[in-house]
Amino acid sequence: MSGLDPVAFAADLIRCKSVTPADDGALGTLQQTLEAAGFVCHRLPFSEPGTPDIDNLYARLGTGAPHFCFAGHSDVVPVGNVEGWSVDPFKAEIHDGYLYGRGAVDMKGAIAAFTAAALDFAARHKAAGLPGSISLLITGDEEGPSINGTKKMLEWLAAHGEIPDICVVGEPTNETMLGDMAKIGRRGSLNVELTATGVQGHVAYPHLADNPIHPLIALLADLTAKPLDEGNAHFQPSSLQVTTLDVGNPTENLIPAQARARFNIRFNDRHSSAALLAWVASRIDALGLAGKIKTASRVSGESFITHPGMLSSLVSDAVEKRLGRKPALSTTGGTSDARFISRFCPTIEFGLVGRTMHKTDERAAVKDIADLAAIYGHMLDAYFAGRA
């Protein structure tokens, strides 16, 4: 790997305090580096009432097929308790072989690694011409509401004929060491709020009241009585978890007029959010609670799977070539922007070790960042092999 130093460039990005929705120069730093290497860059700001305005960056080198895309986010979560950090979270210091700073792992280290790999690949093929296209899809809204970021960028790409053939998302997928895990899918996430309405009254005269807590408890007991499924070859079992049960009643002798609860379902590809909402509605009807309990819902994302094949082999072979091991192919963890990209093209996630992401003293091994850049370079070499 020659040219751009991925560790030094990661440090440059970390020094930009891009806590969602702020950018603080992160996208500009990336754009300047990419444009100097010949990438055509588009800044894509999006806004929507009630949400923060977000700036995003799409950069592409080449116009032909095939089109390899790297996706990620330049925004980071807040530092939290700054006194808990042993270093300045935005100074990007190296200590004992680790680059410290907010975003080192999630995911400015991966952005720097892919940028270095792409520039190196382009430089090596400058004389003969790039055998296809390489692009970066970088949002500033992954750690936020994810409304004005990747989802809208993909709509822009589709409208302008820019949809890639494959995409690698640089999320920190590895658990204990670089190369131990890649994500070929993710579970969906459905949030449901239940509101039960009754009649307020004195606890000594329950016949004059209608307690909303009792039917709410009955419904929650019914919904959690048995597992949704047993999982399958690529996914762990779906899970329904009650996250809160709220009444807000400060009085011992008062039957409240209303009670609320929320639950989340992390579901595999045996379900869809629509089917799960229909199931919840059917249980409400079966218990005779249709007039007593109302629902509101928000879908964070549907489940998706990129079945093992060309793309997973591309990642696995590159990891093995650099590190001598093959990553496990997993669908564990929370949601990521891959849930949006997977609707348009085959998508896989592979990045740094995630043990310190969102924590104090977030850090990435300097060697891991260099190795990741080399792994991304191997992916590009293998994907475009024979096309020059």
Sequence and secondary structure as in RCSB ss.txt:
>XXXX:A:sequence
MSGLDPVAFAADLIRCKSVTPADDGALGTLQQTLEAAGFVCHRLPFSEPGTPDIDNLYARLGTGAPHFCFAGHSD
VVPVGNVEGWSVDPFKAEIHDGYLYGRGAVDMKGAIAAFTAAALDFAARHKAAGLPGSISLLITGDEEGPSINGT
KKMLEWLAAHGEIPDICVVGEPTNETMLGDMAKIGRRGSLNVELTATGVQGHVAYPHLADNPIHPLIALLADLTA
KPLDEGNAHFQPSSLQVTTLDVGNPTENLIPAQARARFNIRFNDRHSSAALLAWVASRIDALGLAGKIKTASRVS
GESFITHPGMLSSLVSDAVEKRLGRKPALSTTGGTSDARFISRFCPTIEFGLVGRTMHKTDERAAVKDIADLAAI
YGHMLDAYFAGRA
>XXXX:A:secstr
  SS HHHHHHHHHTS  BTT  TTHHHHHHHHHHHTT EEEE  B  TTS  B  EEEEE SSSSEEEEEEE  
B     GGG SS TTT  EETTEEESTTIIIIIHHHHHHHHHHHHHHHHTTTT  SSEEEEEEES TTTTSSSSH
HHHHHHHHHTT   SEEEE    BSSSTTSEEESEE EEEEEEEEEE B EETT GGGSB SHHHHHHHHHHHTS
S S    SS    EEEEEEEE     TTEE SEEEEEEEEEE TT  HHHHHHHHHHHHHHTT TTTEEEEEEEE
E  EE  SSHHHHHHHHHHHHHHS   EEE  S   THHHHTTTS EEE  SB TTTTSTT EEEHHHHHHHHHH
HHHHHHHHHTT  
